[in-house]
Amino acid sequence: MFVHLHVHSQYSMLDGASSITAYLEEAARLEMPALALTDHNNVSGAVEFHKTAAELGIKPIQGVEITLEDDSHLTLLAENSRGYANICQILTKGFARQAHGSCRVPWEALAEHHEGIIALSGCRRSRISQAILHRNPEQAQAELQRLIETFGREQVYLEMIQSYLPHTKLLFEGLTILHENTKIPLVATNNVHYLSKEIFPVHDLLVCTRTQTRLADIHPERPFNAENYFACPTEMARRFAAYPRALEATLEIADRCTPALELGTNLFPRFLPDHDPQAAKELLKQLTWEGAHRRYGTITKELEERINHELNIIITLDVADYFLVVWDIVCHAQRRGIRYAGRGSAADSVVAYCLGITNVDAFARGLLFERFLSLERAQKPDIDIDFDARFRDEIADYVYKRYGENHVASVCMFQTYHARSALRDFGRAFGYTPAELSQLTKNITHCPADGIRGLLQRLPELRRHPLNHPKYARLIDYCAVVAGFPRHVGTHLGGLVISAQPLTMVTPLQPSAKGVLITQFDKNTIEDLGLIKIDLLSLRTLSAVSDVEKKLHDQGFAYEQIPHDDPKTYARLQSGSTVGVFQLESPAQRTLQSRLGSEVFEDIVASVALIRPGPIKGDMVEPFIARRRGLEEVTYIHPKLRRILEKTYGVVLYQEQVIEIATEIAGFTPGESDRLRRAMTRFRSQAEMEKIGKEFIAKAVANGVELSVAEEIFSYIVGYAGYGFSEAHAAAFADTAYRTAYLLEHYPAQFYAALLNQQPMGFYPPNTLCVQARQRGIKILPLDINESESDFTANRKTIRIGLKQVKGMENAFLESIIAERRQAPFTSLEDFIYRTTVSRDVTENLILGGAFDRFSNNRRHLLWCVPTYYQNKQGSLFLESPVQPSVPDFPPLERWIREYQVLSLSAEHHIMEFFRSKLPKTVLTSQEVTGRKEGRVQTAGLVIRPHRPPTRSGKTVVFLTLEDEFGLIDVTVFENIYKRYAEVLFNYPLLKITGEISERDENQITSIVAHKIAPLIL
Amino acid sequence: MSKLINKPVEVMLDNGFPCRFFFQKPVFIRYIQEYWREVGQWWLGEPERVVYQVVTDYGLNELHYTPHDDRWILYRL
């Protein structure tokens, strides 16, 4: 028998070509008792490895293959948890002070952290092997001696790899001599990089990607043969027929090792300097009650009970410190004037509300704390906070400084292979040209790497896609192998872990591209190590809101004092004209708003939760609208459901409602109910769901509910539970949604300018925001070299385009322009070029964007002058005069296109204006379509955001918006039409659509159901 | 000085390893100095091969074996 002790999984990025699960399943099939995982310079797979190994009854041995300072390799195995902690320390030191992504371990780190580690001498790139291959036995002996002195005689093995490479005989002879001289045992490995020989090509393609070579190129790291696969014990016995003891050594090592990870331990942060948990609990209570008095004034008996109930759970679960840490972070944001908003299920907590972490009154809303935290689930809390995007990093910096760099790290994020990235990388390795690669990846979006074939078959617009050619069949197969494999490691957008103990006890830390320290475990596995995560996120909407508030400060405006019952704001929501409103601007939301007729804040909360895959698929939207508008009777099949479902007119809309129903009807505790809800979201088979149903119904009947009623109630929640939205989360979002709607209604110019300054964000491109602004009577002032600031600026009725909007603009250029302009305005293009440091490209873009129209309206002529002015500026001996203006300007459409290309928007015109006079009168404007109540129409416009969300029927429906100079028209394209016109729909920017005005409620915004789609070409 | 031959030959095996081959006359292999496996240009359909450097009475020779079609080639003399 034999055990593989040197194995590279997908976490040996761009090298390992098979997954941890695949190796473990094969090991189980071959009845291997143990397996080691030794990825390059990381232990990222450790949690997955340990969990899956436990399921399959295999002993996991956590190891790593490290790279030393001289670029040589060494294989290390953790004998126990101490050894694992030492590996984490070693890797952390290897990454310190290196370029991003590079690990070079100094030998001193091995000496300092050797305990609990078994060292195998390594592959061909090891010092010992290199010395032997260079026919330097003395050097080999010295290197082995160094290993012995560092790790201890009992901890060192000489690693033999028979992968049929040249000079293996020489290597084996050298290792044998060392063994005979020192009695250090030999051990056999196969330096596994893929499961089987058939997968070897993927390994070679990954190596090509890593080394940026093509298959036809020669590179020293390219694999010579396909022998480093997960060989079976019989094969290994054949390879090591002359060295049976080397095979036995693998079992001895496996016997010595114990699983290194202790999953489920608690490494929670401690807030107080002396780490006193009791004092922290008292502090939390004190702060909570202080906050309660501030928020509520009078504390009723019910409120007191609620707060005590939450505090009791928080303290029992030992997460009081966590709440204090988060409280401290938001206090810092408040002190710095940084806008923030707590979101997610944390808004279910009154304690979080009292501490100022969230702005949702969970008590008044009757929200269930157990949706966030419960004794039964005993899961760690996960609090998410959105910050003004510009200051999120400053908040993270504060946390690093407050708790110390050894105790705080960002959570890593693996950029994994999807269809496009796999096609690009492997296509490049195959030697395809950039043009060919561009064609191969065109329209392959939102597709996993193993979903390409299915996508080609499913989407009619891909019928003639080049990937259908048989010559790419192998490429598609190879892409499928790496589906979901990490390609490189980055930083999670907001996740931070804070620990009382040094983080390197459980995870190596390495610098990200931005220099921030990140863990080697992502959000899916970090908490299994006992760590707890806080999400500090960036939200550009908050940046926009802050900007508006600053702008209106002189007028006495305060965002926090926006009343929740402004009739004009609700009127705007009801009109469906909500482009720019947080969460409520998509076509589906705009239609919903116009149908729902939001009049109170609850309507907005419901809106946020309604337009989600769950309620749509669960057929909840129509009943909700009908009942809300009084068109359908609200009934409850059991009186206990009234209190729970009253606010949503009898429709199950929120996850909290599912929990409450299970509690009220079946007598579950709230914690058990939440566990039930989660089980229902993750059920894997109909049999499992039936089992859950039986438990629910039995308990309901025991609780006095009639069987038929219990069954019907269960059917309400079973289809929903998987997709429902947290009410707390919806309420938190609704708060921001309402307030931004208020800003849009009352301060449109300032709000649109703020949104334009925070792009990219939101559903619509910047040009659409400008069109909407013009519709509100706001003039968009063009780019002007003497008038434009860096950002978009607004007065009550105008928005001036900012210099930052110009393609290629850099901060250094902006500073130069603003500084020079402060001295004196620019008097000509020439004057601008001489006085600033702006590059030629960006100057040309400024011209095309209209910045110099004040000097000459002939932009083509100005472009012609540029080379001469730059030449003169460089100090040419021959000062030239620029070309005299005999060259005519661009024709209007070309001028518009060029302006749009550099600004992504146009100040004055919409592209449809150029087509309008050439279109027959039967092609209606968006205004004319809106004026119709029914009938067949033809219209045309710029295509905005075509998308295919999930539908109730499961069929493909495409939603898009057509924009013209007058506004927007939403278009629905059902499956039969989509199949016929798919290629046109997704490949042309301007379309002419014939369709029927869709049936609608009174007040509902007009939309069209498409029958025919054609490209609009002049 | 080595000479490129690159011609098919018949090879006799002993325990899976070449012990004798026929090139114009029988050639006995004294011992195998080295052997390894190569994948070649797999993306162009080139099959895997095993390379044997063998010592004979005539010096060092190189035999290539492609398992794909069970073919032996005397590559170099």
Interface residues (C-beta under 8 A of the other chain):
Chain A: Y164 L165 P166 H167 T168 K169 F200 P201 D204 L215 A216 P223 F224 N225 A226 E227 F430
Chain B: Q33 E34 Y35 W36 R37 E38 V39 Q41 W42 W43 E48 V50
